[in-house]
Amino acid sequence: MRFKLIMVFVDEDKTEQVLDASRNAGATGATIINKARGQGLEKVFGIFGLEILNPRAVVLILAEERRADCILEAVTEAGNLDESLGTGIAIQLDVDKALGLSEHIKELQKLKPLG
């Protein structure tokens, strides 16, 4: 079985919507890393000239290859990622090898086929 890793970088307040959308699209789980920070195209400065780095969540979804595109589209919509420059991004990477998934694969094989 082949897998893709979907990484979603989104405002923390949109994490639940992204998780719900991923599960509804066929994801079987996710790992969330909170309090990530980063910069966009332009720096944002606040009071006293200090740079503002809004907290983000990084949602990691290991998805079966056949389900990955649907999940990627769902999280993009749920997170409003194409709304403006600062709303976040989602990327999909090929996974060459993943271990510790024997039981996970058995459960995936029980699921209704996509189609």
N, CA, C and O atoms as CSV, one atom per row, in Angstrom:
chain,resi,resn,atom,element,x,y,z
A,1,MET,N,N,0.853,-1.174,0.000
A,1,MET,CA,C,0.000,0.000,0.000
A,1,MET,C,C,0.895,1.231,0.000
A,1,MET,O,O,1.890,1.287,0.721
A,2,ARG,N,N,0.533,2.213,-0.811
A,2,ARG,CA,C,1.331,3.437,-0.938
A,2,ARG,C,C,0.645,4.579,-0.194
A,2,ARG,O,O,-0.581,4.638,-0.105
A,3,PHE,N,N,1.480,5.496,0.344
A,3,PHE,CA,C,0.967,6.590,1.148
A,3,PHE,C,C,1.496,7.930,0.672
A,3,PHE,O,O,2.531,8.016,0.011
A,4,LYS,N,N,0.764,8.966,1.023
A,4,LYS,CA,C,1.178,10.356,0.816
A,4,LYS,C,C,1.139,11.042,2.178
A,4,LYS,O,O,0.334,10.682,3.037
A,5,LEU,N,N,1.997,12.017,2.369
A,5,LEU,CA,C,1.958,12.846,3.564
A,5,LEU,C,C,1.406,14.202,3.168
A,5,LEU,O,O,1.968,14.897,2.321
A,6,ILE,N,N,0.304,14.565,3.789
A,6,ILE,CA,C,-0.288,15.883,3.569
A,6,ILE,C,C,0.075,16.740,4.769
A,6,ILE,O,O,-0.181,16.362,5.913
A,7,MET,N,N,0.665,17.885,4.508
A,7,MET,CA,C,1.040,18.831,5.556
A,7,MET,C,C,0.217,20.099,5.350
A,7,MET,O,O,0.262,20.720,4.288
A,8,VAL,N,N,-0.527,20.468,6.376
A,8,VAL,CA,C,-1.377,21.657,6.301
A,8,VAL,C,C,-0.876,22.651,7.337
A,8,VAL,O,O,-0.817,22.343,8.527
A,9,PHE,N,N,-0.518,23.838,6.881
A,9,PHE,CA,C,-0.073,24.922,7.756
A,9,PHE,C,C,-1.221,25.922,7.800
A,9,PHE,O,O,-1.512,26.587,6.806
A,10,VAL,N,N,-1.872,26.025,8.958
A,10,VAL,CA,C,-3.119,26.774,9.030
A,10,VAL,C,C,-3.200,27.517,10.368
A,10,VAL,O,O,-2.578,27.109,11.348
A,11,ASP,N,N,-3.969,28.607,10.400
A,11,ASP,CA,C,-4.200,29.312,11.654
A,11,ASP,C,C,-4.791,28.347,12.668
A,11,ASP,O,O,-5.627,27.509,12.329
A,12,GLU,N,N,-4.351,28.468,13.915
A,12,GLU,CA,C,-4.801,27.534,14.952
A,12,GLU,C,C,-6.324,27.478,15.084
A,12,GLU,O,O,-6.880,26.427,15.400
A,13,ASP,N,N,-6.992,28.594,14.845
A,13,ASP,CA,C,-8.454,28.615,15.007
A,13,ASP,C,C,-9.187,27.850,13.901
A,13,ASP,O,O,-10.401,27.664,13.985
A,14,LYS,N,N,-8.475,27.410,12.877
A,14,LYS,CA,C,-9.104,26.637,11.798
A,14,LYS,C,C,-8.723,25.149,11.841
A,14,LYS,O,O,-9.080,24.383,10.947
A,15,THR,N,N,-8.004,24.761,12.880
A,15,THR,CA,C,-7.523,23.382,12.982
A,15,THR,C,C,-8.670,22.376,13.007
A,15,THR,O,O,-8.629,21.375,12.292
A,16,GLU,N,N,-9.683,22.629,13.813
A,16,GLU,CA,C,-10.805,21.687,13.931
A,16,GLU,C,C,-11.533,21.507,12.605
A,16,GLU,O,O,-11.905,20.389,12.248
A,17,GLN,N,N,-11.739,22.601,11.872
A,17,GLN,CA,C,-12.402,22.501,10.568
A,17,GLN,C,C,-11.571,21.661,9.597
A,17,GLN,O,O,-12.115,20.867,8.829
A,18,VAL,N,N,-10.258,21.841,9.637
A,18,VAL,CA,C,-9.357,21.075,8.768
A,18,VAL,C,C,-9.398,19.590,9.142
A,18,VAL,O,O,-9.452,18.728,8.265
A,19,LEU,N,N,-9.373,19.296,10.435
A,19,LEU,CA,C,-9.425,17.904,10.884
A,19,LEU,C,C,-10.737,17.236,10.488
A,19,LEU,O,O,-10.742,16.104,10.004
A,20,ASP,N,N,-11.853,17.942,10.694
A,20,ASP,CA,C,-13.162,17.393,10.324
A,20,ASP,C,C,-13.238,17.126,8.827
A,20,ASP,O,O,-13.727,16.080,8.401
A,21,ALA,N,N,-12.751,18.081,8.026
A,21,ALA,CA,C,-12.786,17.927,6.569
A,21,ALA,C,C,-11.913,16.759,6.116
A,21,ALA,O,O,-12.286,16.016,5.209
A,22,SER,N,N,-10.751,16.600,6.748
A,22,SER,CA,C,-9.861,15.505,6.350
A,22,SER,C,C,-10.496,14.154,6.659
A,22,SER,O,O,-10.418,13.229,5.851
A,23,ARG,N,N,-11.121,14.041,7.822
A,23,ARG,CA,C,-11.768,12.774,8.187
A,23,ARG,C,C,-12.939,12.486,7.247
A,23,ARG,O,O,-13.115,11.351,6.804
A,24,ASN,N,N,-13.737,13.505,6.943
A,24,ASN,CA,C,-14.879,13.327,6.029
A,24,ASN,C,C,-14.436,12.946,4.618
A,24,ASN,O,O,-15.194,12.328,3.870
A,25,ALA,N,N,-13.206,13.318,4.256
A,25,ALA,CA,C,-12.683,13.023,2.921
A,25,ALA,C,C,-11.937,11.687,2.867
A,25,ALA,O,O,-11.469,11.282,1.803
A,26,GLY,N,N,-11.824,10.997,4.021
A,26,GLY,CA,C,-11.202,9.681,3.994
A,26,GLY,C,C,-9.950,9.512,4.825
A,26,GLY,O,O,-9.374,8.425,4.851
A,27,ALA,N,N,-9.511,10.562,5.507
A,27,ALA,CA,C,-8.343,10.414,6.377
A,27,ALA,C,C,-8.728,9.596,7.603
A,27,ALA,O,O,-9.856,9.678,8.088
A,28,THR,N,N,-7.790,8.817,8.090
A,28,THR,CA,C,-8.063,7.977,9.255
A,28,THR,C,C,-7.412,8.518,10.520
A,28,THR,O,O,-7.489,7.885,11.573
A,29,GLY,N,N,-6.780,9.665,10.432
A,29,GLY,CA,C,-6.164,10.272,11.603
A,29,GLY,C,C,-5.238,11.401,11.197
A,29,GLY,O,O,-5.027,11.654,10.011
A,30,ALA,N,N,-4.687,12.077,12.196
A,30,ALA,CA,C,-3.784,13.191,11.940
A,30,ALA,C,C,-2.955,13.462,13.183
A,30,ALA,O,O,-3.327,13.067,14.287
A,31,THR,N,N,-1.845,14.131,12.998
A,31,THR,CA,C,-1.021,14.612,14.094
A,31,THR,C,C,-0.978,16.122,13.981
A,31,THR,O,O,-0.769,16.661,12.894
A,32,ILE,N,N,-1.176,16.815,15.110
A,32,ILE,CA,C,-1.206,18.277,15.106
A,32,ILE,C,C,-0.026,18.805,15.902
A,32,ILE,O,O,0.208,18.385,17.035
A,33,ILE,N,N,0.705,19.713,15.312
A,33,ILE,CA,C,1.784,20.409,16.000
A,33,ILE,C,C,1.320,21.851,16.172
A,33,ILE,O,O,1.173,22.578,15.190
A,34,ASN,N,N,1.091,22.265,17.407
A,34,ASN,CA,C,0.611,23.619,17.690
A,34,ASN,C,C,1.763,24.580,17.925
A,34,ASN,O,O,2.899,24.176,18.177
A,35,LYS,N,N,1.444,25.842,17.838
A,35,LYS,CA,C,2.359,26.946,18.144
A,35,LYS,C,C,3.527,27.050,17.174
A,35,LYS,O,O,4.595,27.540,17.542
A,36,ALA,N,N,3.337,26.597,15.947
A,36,ALA,CA,C,4.358,26.804,14.925
A,36,ALA,C,C,4.303,28.274,14.515
A,36,ALA,O,O,3.247,28.900,14.596
A,37,ARG,N,N,5.411,28.817,14.084
A,37,ARG,CA,C,5.433,30.207,13.642
A,37,ARG,C,C,6.177,30.300,12.321
A,37,ARG,O,O,7.014,29.456,12.003
A,38,GLY,N,N,5.864,31.332,11.562
A,38,GLY,CA,C,6.547,31.506,10.291
A,38,GLY,C,C,6.277,32.872,9.703
A,38,GLY,O,O,5.545,33.676,10.280
A,39,GLN,N,N,6.866,33.127,8.561
A,39,GLN,CA,C,6.707,34.400,7.876
A,39,GLN,C,C,6.141,34.174,6.494
A,39,GLN,O,O,6.394,33.148,5.863
A,40,GLY,N,N,5.374,35.140,6.029
A,40,GLY,CA,C,4.860,35.117,4.678
A,40,GLY,C,C,5.699,36.005,3.776
A,40,GLY,O,O,6.875,36.248,4.048
A,41,LEU,N,N,5.095,36.481,2.714
A,41,LEU,CA,C,5.810,37.341,1.775
A,41,LEU,C,C,6.229,38.663,2.406
A,41,LEU,O,O,7.289,39.205,2.093
A,42,GLU,N,N,5.384,39.176,3.300
A,42,GLU,CA,C,5.681,40.454,3.936
A,42,GLU,C,C,5.630,40.296,5.447
A,42,GLU,O,O,4.769,39.593,5.977
A,43,LYS,N,N,6.550,40.949,6.132
A,43,LYS,CA,C,6.541,40.933,7.589
A,43,LYS,C,C,5.393,41.809,8.079
A,43,LYS,O,O,5.052,42.811,7.449
A,44,VAL,N,N,4.796,41.421,9.216
A,44,VAL,CA,C,3.731,42.201,9.838
A,44,VAL,C,C,4.268,42.715,11.163
A,44,VAL,O,O,4.747,41.947,11.997
A,45,PHE,N,N,4.178,44.048,11.345
A,45,PHE,CA,C,4.699,44.655,12.568
A,45,PHE,C,C,3.547,45.193,13.395
A,45,PHE,O,O,2.567,45.716,12.865
A,46,GLY,N,N,3.685,45.054,14.698
A,46,GLY,CA,C,2.672,45.532,15.620
A,46,GLY,C,C,3.195,46.691,16.429
A,46,GLY,O,O,4.056,47.453,15.991
A,47,ILE,N,N,2.658,46.800,17.601
A,47,ILE,CA,C,3.014,47.891,18.498
A,47,ILE,C,C,4.501,47.834,18.840
A,47,ILE,O,O,5.071,46.749,18.956
A,48,PHE,N,N,5.106,48.956,18.995
A,48,PHE,CA,C,6.533,49.095,19.296
A,48,PHE,C,C,7.427,48.535,18.200
A,48,PHE,O,O,8.612,48.303,18.440
A,49,GLY,N,N,6.888,48.311,16.996
A,49,GLY,CA,C,7.682,47.840,15.881
A,49,GLY,C,C,8.087,46.382,15.956
A,49,GLY,O,O,8.973,45.944,15.221
A,50,LEU,N,N,7.449,45.626,16.836
A,50,LEU,CA,C,7.772,44.210,16.959
A,50,LEU,C,C,7.047,43.401,15.883
A,50,LEU,O,O,5.883,43.650,15.569
A,51,GLU,N,N,7.753,42.450,15.343
A,51,GLU,CA,C,7.164,41.602,14.308
A,51,GLU,C,C,6.126,40.673,14.925
A,51,GLU,O,O,6.346,40.091,15.987
A,52,ILE,N,N,5.000,40.546,14.245
A,52,ILE,CA,C,3.927,39.674,14.707
A,52,ILE,C,C,4.010,38.359,13.940
A,52,ILE,O,O,3.966,38.333,12.711
A,53,LEU,N,N,4.131,37.280,14.688
A,53,LEU,CA,C,4.133,35.944,14.103
A,53,LEU,C,C,2.954,35.196,14.712
A,53,LEU,O,O,3.052,34.655,15.814
A,54,ASN,N,N,1.844,35.169,13.990
A,54,ASN,CA,C,0.656,34.503,14.507
A,54,ASN,C,C,0.889,33.010,14.639
A,54,ASN,O,O,1.505,32.394,13.769
A,55,PRO,N,N,0.396,32.424,15.731
A,55,PRO,CA,C,0.570,30.977,15.895
A,55,PRO,C,C,-0.184,30.195,14.828
A,55,PRO,O,O,-1.310,30.526,14.456
A,56,ARG,N,N,0.459,29.175,14.364
A,56,ARG,CA,C,-0.112,28.278,13.366
A,56,ARG,C,C,-0.134,26.872,13.921
A,56,ARG,O,O,0.548,26.548,14.893
A,57,ALA,N,N,-0.924,26.060,13.285
A,57,ALA,CA,C,-0.890,24.629,13.551
A,57,ALA,C,C,-0.372,23.952,12.296
A,57,ALA,O,O,-0.665,24.378,11.179
A,58,VAL,N,N,0.389,22.912,12.488
A,58,VAL,CA,C,0.823,22.073,11.382
A,58,VAL,C,C,0.084,20.747,11.558
A,58,VAL,O,O,0.280,20.045,12.551
A,59,VAL,N,N,-0.762,20.414,10.593
A,59,VAL,CA,C,-1.533,19.183,10.630
A,59,VAL,C,C,-0.878,18.206,9.667
A,59,VAL,O,O,-0.753,18.484,8.475
A,60,LEU,N,N,-0.463,17.060,10.192
A,60,LEU,CA,C,0.196,16.036,9.394
A,60,LEU,C,C,-0.774,14.876,9.208
A,60,LEU,O,O,-1.262,14.297,10.178
A,61,ILE,N,N,-1.042,14.549,7.962
A,61,ILE,CA,C,-1.984,13.480,7.638
A,61,ILE,C,C,-1.283,12.476,6.738
A,61,ILE,O,O,-0.888,12.802,5.619
A,62,LEU,N,N,-1.132,11.256,7.232
A,62,LEU,CA,C,-0.600,10.175,6.408
A,62,LEU,C,C,-1.801,9.498,5.764
A,62,LEU,O,O,-2.615,8.875,6.447
A,63,ALA,N,N,-1.906,9.624,4.454
A,63,ALA,CA,C,-3.107,9.168,3.748
A,63,ALA,C,C,-2.760,8.112,2.709
A,63,ALA,O,O,-1.713,8.158,2.064
A,64,GLU,N,N,-3.667,7.167,2.570
A,64,GLU,CA,C,-3.537,6.196,1.498
A,64,GLU,C,C,-3.535,6.967,0.172
A,64,GLU,O,O,-4.305,7.911,-0.005
A,65,GLU,N,N,-2.681,6.562,-0.737
A,65,GLU,CA,C,-2.480,7.303,-1.989
A,65,GLU,C,C,-3.782,7.598,-2.730
A,65,GLU,O,O,-3.958,8.697,-3.256
A,66,ARG,N,N,-4.698,6.622,-2.777
A,66,ARG,CA,C,-5.950,6.811,-3.525
A,66,ARG,C,C,-6.853,7.873,-2.909
A,66,ARG,O,O,-7.704,8.438,-3.596
A,67,ARG,N,N,-6.674,8.149,-1.617
A,67,ARG,CA,C,-7.522,9.111,-0.919
A,67,ARG,C,C,-6.882,10.495,-0.810
A,67,ARG,O,O,-7.562,11.461,-0.466
A,68,ALA,N,N,-5.606,10.599,-1.094
A,68,ALA,CA,C,-4.831,11.802,-0.803
A,68,ALA,C,C,-5.328,13.054,-1.528
A,68,ALA,O,O,-5.456,14.107,-0.903
A,69,ASP,N,N,-5.607,12.968,-2.816
A,69,ASP,CA,C,-6.037,14.164,-3.551
A,69,ASP,C,C,-7.355,14.712,-3.011
A,69,ASP,O,O,-7.525,15.925,-2.888
A,70,CYS,N,N,-8.272,13.826,-2.692
A,70,CYS,CA,C,-9.562,14.237,-2.141
A,70,CYS,C,C,-9.372,14.920,-0.784
A,70,CYS,O,O,-10.010,15.931,-0.493
A,71,ILE,N,N,-8.500,14.363,0.028
A,71,ILE,CA,C,-8.219,14.938,1.347
A,71,ILE,C,C,-7.563,16.300,1.196
A,71,ILE,O,O,-7.930,17.247,1.892
A,72,LEU,N,N,-6.598,16.408,0.295
A,72,LEU,CA,C,-5.902,17.680,0.068
A,72,LEU,C,C,-6.880,18.773,-0.353
A,72,LEU,O,O,-6.811,19.895,0.149
A,73,GLU,N,N,-7.775,18.456,-1.253
A,73,GLU,CA,C,-8.778,19.435,-1.689
A,73,GLU,C,C,-9.701,19.824,-0.544
A,73,GLU,O,O,-10.050,20.995,-0.400
A,74,ALA,N,N,-10.098,18.855,0.269
A,74,ALA,CA,C,-11.017,19.125,1.374
A,74,ALA,C,C,-10.390,20.041,2.427
A,74,ALA,O,O,-11.043,20.961,2.920
A,75,VAL,N,N,-9.125,19.788,2.770
A,75,VAL,CA,C,-8.490,20.631,3.789
A,75,VAL,C,C,-8.194,22.026,3.258
A,75,VAL,O,O,-8.215,22.998,4.014
A,76,THR,N,N,-7.920,22.129,1.971
A,76,THR,CA,C,-7.698,23.439,1.366
A,76,THR,C,C,-8.961,24.279,1.456
A,76,THR,O,O,-8.904,25.463,1.786
A,77,GLU,N,N,-10.094,23.668,1.164
A,77,GLU,CA,C,-11.368,24.376,1.242
A,77,GLU,C,C,-11.730,24.702,2.691
A,77,GLU,O,O,-12.145,25.823,2.987
A,78,ALA,N,N,-11.578,23.746,3.581
A,78,ALA,CA,C,-11.954,23.944,4.985
A,78,ALA,C,C,-11.113,25.026,5.658
A,78,ALA,O,O,-11.616,25.774,6.496
A,79,GLY,N,N,-9.847,25.108,5.298
A,79,GLY,CA,C,-8.963,26.100,5.882
A,79,GLY,C,C,-8.974,27.430,5.164
A,79,GLY,O,O,-8.268,28.355,5.565
A,80,ASN,N,N,-9.772,27.544,4.096
A,80,ASN,CA,C,-9.823,28.758,3.264
A,80,ASN,C,C,-8.414,29.160,2.822
A,80,ASN,O,O,-8.045,30.333,2.872
A,81,LEU,N,N,-7.644,28.176,2.394
A,81,LEU,CA,C,-6.236,28.421,2.106
A,81,LEU,C,C,-5.997,29.258,0.863
A,81,LEU,O,O,-4.942,29.880,0.740
A,82,ASP,N,N,-6.940,29.290,-0.053
A,82,ASP,CA,C,-6.774,30.110,-1.254
A,82,ASP,C,C,-7.427,31.476,-1.108
A,82,ASP,O,O,-7.568,32.206,-2.089
A,83,GLU,N,N,-7.827,31.827,0.114
A,83,GLU,CA,C,-8.549,33.072,0.369
A,83,GLU,C,C,-7.663,34.307,0.240
A,83,GLU,O,O,-8.061,35.298,-0.372
A,84,SER,N,N,-6.460,34.249,0.816
A,84,SER,CA,C,-5.539,35.382,0.756
A,84,SER,C,C,-4.121,34.885,1.031
A,84,SER,O,O,-3.904,33.694,1.254
A,85,LEU,N,N,-3.168,35.801,1.013
A,85,LEU,CA,C,-1.760,35.422,1.197
A,85,LEU,C,C,-1.480,34.792,2.549
A,85,LEU,O,O,-0.621,33.915,2.644
A,86,GLY,N,N,-2.175,35.209,3.595
A,86,GLY,CA,C,-1.812,34.780,4.935
A,86,GLY,C,C,-2.643,33.659,5.524
A,86,GLY,O,O,-2.567,33.420,6.729
A,87,THR,N,N,-3.429,32.965,4.727
A,87,THR,CA,C,-4.334,31.974,5.313
A,87,THR,C,C,-3.703,30.600,5.495
A,87,THR,O,O,-4.283,29.762,6.185
A,88,GLY,N,N,-2.561,30.339,4.918
A,88,GLY,CA,C,-1.886,29.062,5.095
A,88,GLY,C,C,-1.714,28.327,3.782
A,88,GLY,O,O,-2.147,28.784,2.724
A,89,ILE,N,N,-1.063,27.168,3.881
A,89,ILE,CA,C,-0.826,26.349,2.692
A,89,ILE,C,C,-1.006,24.874,3.049
A,89,ILE,O,O,-1.000,24.496,4.221
A,90,ALA,N,N,-1.164,24.068,2.036
A,90,ALA,CA,C,-1.191,22.616,2.197
A,90,ALA,C,C,-0.318,22.026,1.101
A,90,ALA,O,O,-0.365,22.460,-0.050
A,91,ILE,N,N,0.473,21.039,1.469
A,91,ILE,CA,C,1.328,20.367,0.498
A,91,ILE,C,C,1.163,18.859,0.633
A,91,ILE,O,O,0.745,18.354,1.675
A,92,GLN,N,N,1.495,18.163,-0.426
A,92,GLN,CA,C,1.403,16.703,-0.442
A,92,GLN,C,C,2.751,16.146,-0.900
A,92,GLN,O,O,3.296,16.567,-1.921
A,93,LEU,N,N,3.274,15.204,-0.137
A,93,LEU,CA,C,4.573,14.603,-0.444
A,93,LEU,C,C,4.436,13.100,-0.589
A,93,LEU,O,O,3.631,12.470,0.098
A,94,ASP,N,N,5.221,12.532,-1.481
A,94,ASP,CA,C,5.277,11.078,-1.599
A,94,ASP,C,C,5.995,10.513,-0.380
A,94,ASP,O,O,6.954,11.107,0.113
A,95,VAL,N,N,5.535,9.380,0.098
A,95,VAL,CA,C,6.169,8.685,1.213
A,95,VAL,C,C,6.845,7.445,0.636
A,95,VAL,O,O,6.179,6.543,0.129
A,96,ASP,N,N,8.178,7.410,0.720
A,96,ASP,CA,C,8.922,6.267,0.194
A,96,ASP,C,C,8.752,5.036,1.059
A,96,ASP,O,O,8.663,3.915,0.559
A,97,LYS,N,N,8.709,5.258,2.363
A,97,LYS,CA,C,8.632,4.118,3.273
A,97,LYS,C,C,7.980,4.580,4.563
A,97,LYS,O,O,8.270,5.669,5.060
A,98,ALA,N,N,7.101,3.754,5.102
A,98,ALA,CA,C,6.466,4.042,6.385
A,98,ALA,C,C,6.382,2.743,7.176
A,98,ALA,O,O,5.957,1.716,6.648
A,99,LEU,N,N,6.781,2.791,8.420
A,99,LEU,CA,C,6.768,1.611,9.277
A,99,LEU,C,C,5.787,1.823,10.426
A,99,LEU,O,O,5.409,2.953,10.737
A,100,GLY,N,N,5.387,0.735,11.043
A,100,GLY,CA,C,4.461,0.818,12.166
A,100,GLY,C,C,3.015,0.920,11.734
A,100,GLY,O,O,2.169,1.378,12.502
A,101,LEU,N,N,2.718,0.498,10.515
A,101,LEU,CA,C,1.380,0.677,9.954
A,101,LEU,C,C,0.624,-0.622,9.717
A,101,LEU,O,O,-0.428,-0.608,9.079
A,102,SER,N,N,1.127,-1.731,10.208
A,102,SER,CA,C,0.487,-3.021,9.916
A,102,SER,C,C,-0.984,-3.034,10.292
A,102,SER,O,O,-1.828,-3.416,9.481
A,103,GLU,N,N,-1.299,-2.621,11.511
A,103,GLU,CA,C,-2.694,-2.605,11.958
A,103,GLU,C,C,-3.499,-1.538,11.226
A,103,GLU,O,O,-4.679,-1.730,10.933
A,104,HIS,N,N,-2.864,-0.433,10.939
A,104,HIS,CA,C,-3.510,0.652,10.202
A,104,HIS,C,C,-3.933,0.171,8.806
A,104,HIS,O,O,-5.043,0.453,8.355
A,105,ILE,N,N,-3.054,-0.542,8.144
A,105,ILE,CA,C,-3.339,-1.057,6.803
A,105,ILE,C,C,-4.491,-2.053,6.842
A,105,ILE,O,O,-5.339,-2.051,5.950
A,106,LYS,N,N,-4.531,-2.901,7.860
A,106,LYS,CA,C,-5.646,-3.842,7.988
A,106,LYS,C,C,-6.979,-3.107,8.080
A,106,LYS,O,O,-7.964,-3.527,7.472
A,107,GLU,N,N,-7.012,-2.019,8.833
A,107,GLU,CA,C,-8.234,-1.231,8.979
A,107,GLU,C,C,-8.599,-0.533,7.666
A,107,GLU,O,O,-9.774,-0.465,7.304
A,108,LEU,N,N,-7.608,-0.023,6.964
A,108,LEU,CA,C,-7.861,0.626,5.681
A,108,LEU,C,C,-8.452,-0.352,4.673
A,108,LEU,O,O,-9.314,0.014,3.873
A,109,GLN,N,N,-7.988,-1.586,4.715
A,109,GLN,CA,C,-8.491,-2.602,3.778
A,109,GLN,C,C,-9.947,-2.959,4.059
A,109,GLN,O,O,-10.641,-3.462,3.175
A,110,LYS,N,N,-10.411,-2.710,5.260
A,110,LYS,CA,C,-11.807,-2.990,5.608
A,110,LYS,C,C,-12.751,-1.882,5.115
A,110,LYS,O,O,-13.950,-2.107,4.954
A,111,LEU,N,N,-12.199,-0.691,4.878
A,111,LEU,CA,C,-13.030,0.442,4.462
A,111,LEU,C,C,-13.613,0.231,3.078
A,111,LEU,O,O,-13.076,-0.501,2.247
A,112,LYS,N,N,-14.735,0.904,2.866
A,112,LYS,CA,C,-15.382,0.866,1.563
A,112,LYS,C,C,-14.446,1.412,0.489
A,112,LYS,O,O,-13.851,2.472,0.684
A,113,PRO,N,N,-14.300,0.721,-0.636
A,113,PRO,CA,C,-13.422,1.206,-1.703
A,113,PRO,C,C,-13.889,2.566,-2.236
A,113,PRO,O,O,-15.081,2.871,-2.259
A,114,LEU,N,N,-12.920,3.361,-2.658
A,114,LEU,CA,C,-13.252,4.647,-3.286
A,114,LEU,C,C,-13.797,4.379,-4.671
A,114,LEU,O,O,-13.434,3.404,-5.328
A,115,GLY,N,N,-14.653,5.245,-5.085
A,115,GLY,CA,C,-15.077,4.971,-6.430
A,115,GLY,C,C,-16.143,5.826,-6.890
A,115,GLY,O,O,-16.595,5.692,-8.027
